[in-house]
Amino acid sequence: MEAMEKCAESTTRVAIVSFDVQKAFDSVSHSKLLGHLHHSFHIGYNARKWIQVFMSDRTQQTRVGNDLSDSSLIESGVQQSTILGPLLYNAATAGLKNVGLSKDAAIIIYADDVFLIKKMATLAEEMQLQIDCETIVSYLNGEGLKINGVKTKLLVSSVSPKGALGPSSPLFVNGSRVEQVKSLRYLGIEFDERLTFCQHATTVATKARRMLHAVSSVLRKWHMAKQLERIYTSCIRPVVTYGIAVSFPKTGEGRLALERLHKSAARISLNTFTISYEEMLKKLSWKTIAQTSERDRMRIMHRHVKVTLRNERDGGHGKLREGALRWIKPVDVRRAPRRNCGEQFYIEGLQQPRLSRTQQTATYEMVKKWNSLPAHISEIKSTSRLLEEIDIFQ
């Protein structure tokens, strides 16, 4: 959305390229990794030697029936089944964040998921997108990692009613033409062209409904209908509410699909069809999916606020811990003279959004909701107590 806000026209597009790294964890070069640990992270000799021993002299074999192949030496890669393995992979690819990309290009990395985001307002920026892709591929090739151009995907996002058009010239990665798709899945959440999350919500609701019907039919057969509520809340509802703080649609069919699923689960749990949705939720002590989404947002915001204020008390010299929302900044108290109001925050780069779509995003609504809370609520230190007060305040 920050890239979209930088576009001069509403028809301008933002490209999101999802790179597929082939056998990412198995292809890390041991020698290059040890070099990064020494020069970039300043890891001491003894620790580097221990890590080298940890990675070296590993062998692999293949068994088919009673036949066992000869053992072969594993000369590259980090162990995925260990705690240290993913951390070493992050260290091996940390330099990717510092590669020289074009203006307004941003790179997002989570383990072996690599995303490039860039606005395409002009033909020149479309050409720069191709150059940025080549820069990323070149860097990873130098680290012994190869990008699969066939599995690399392009999502073009736009707020234009006409939809998002791809680049005027095809995008190529490692000699393969990149396919333009209607949605991309990232960390279990589906991002569509207009960033509405309606498709994601509909898909999740359909999956959860199948699970609900399968479980309810089995429990009824075995006369265990009373166990359905526990199974739904512990096994099915987590599927529905995963990432709900970000992915709950503002409007549309996806939002209704999630609430209908929740309503069906309540009816089956209570075995009644005569009372309203609100009465069923009250009897079960459940929240609506919309309320769950807002509570999760406030929980995330509260955690961030505590870290930010702690950093300010330390004189601003500390670093926000991993996972903190670094783009949400506290407002200068001299610019926020509102009385009976707690610490105010704003989104860096999106103080006065031009697009209505930005105002519907989870981050923007989260900050807006937090800033509207009275001081006696927002200053509560306990997260659970804070959520209780917010329920009363609403």
Steps between C-alpha positions, in 0.01 A plus 500: 500500500793733559614434143147559373482833683815614321330457163377821343198345327241257634555277198868451580600147596726343758688181411560226756746234384515174696833323442529123538840393634584145392591269788576807707610339827694224321701736277668734751876504452682416825807708416296808403282466810804487730635806321176691568505397864854638529483822298133603530404371846846500665456150645810389689737229379396235752129545424567487124707185545217339699250591225736363236519167685121507540453525121791285379550126450131422457402215271180380337372163372189375324317182596269313261356193670799314642751663265711788628699728272857607559536799730582836344647806666275807543715792392246783529181598677377560855288257700131594493408268787720692746454824690825641365435409133246773408707756691806410294297530179391850604863591561600366158239714320502809725702697245208481257335789686793725408519434126479810283142522375331785317315783669172406673583129478468297820597143578331282762668182624369230733722190493498386135199715404633797303268777378580809294254792506524791257255751354467512121394854417706536181661288233838580654389350833384186320851467357646560847286214632675265257840634609411457869399138437831436327685661792330270751562192285865596454554544874340167589695322226816636658393341829446164333120539497304471176166658414243286319359735236211267415368504858566872549170694486395860438201665667403848379290695747290802409203694636371561147150360432634371167732262679875469503681475168840336485820659368500597135794262452512151656707460815776238480690329782786260422387482139142402587199720450337587833133411521260775613250365754182628662619430855809403699520297819744628760534343846162332460310815396378559146559849359277595206543772238300760693624395844144439624571150642150395390634204305707390799202524736275306262759225459554471876125495570448222245781291650373550855140415401613167356687426823195599706261277307741205509552528875132559582384199297746271683413636846127466440549143386679420826258710710774746598341822378592678825869469408457701181543838668837398645619355169386806306669749731825303521535358146279682250472857625882545507495431124240776457672755724861443386632841399153648545645828630633564149281294271146575620325674207356845557190414295384245246405136468814376674404677823149354486636152424707497820212620717261245342746222578527622860121517522463142371748376759303675775171348383645150482668537840174611666280282277252783455356697209262727687721766656702779342872503424567749781315287758688188396836674533400628842407149618828358368709799620635540146598812312405572140777462243503880460547546875773236504680686222483830688613342827801348324588838354484662841711219646767557232485877544526474879811284475655751261411796723663340805821439304500853357445670836768282660738609226416866567563456873844366415576826322416376153828312470354152521377298204144382451492126547438254220144519369438860608306719256783738423294711258251596776653799675392697809369851438687790657302602810522862391299408189240295686343732761182290537392460859402171663685320223794261524814480289419578136654323200521544126609289203827616351445586134120481528412794724241641260404220258366602162330169423189373676646151467783597736250612763346151488824314569549321831798712603324831440185390685708357783679830561176698462322279753789522747514880477127517583537312829481700823823536694377284791468207254801546272734540799407160649810280517327160494387395150219278629371778724522745210283278278242468777479876534470541122203259498331712767590825321343375177 
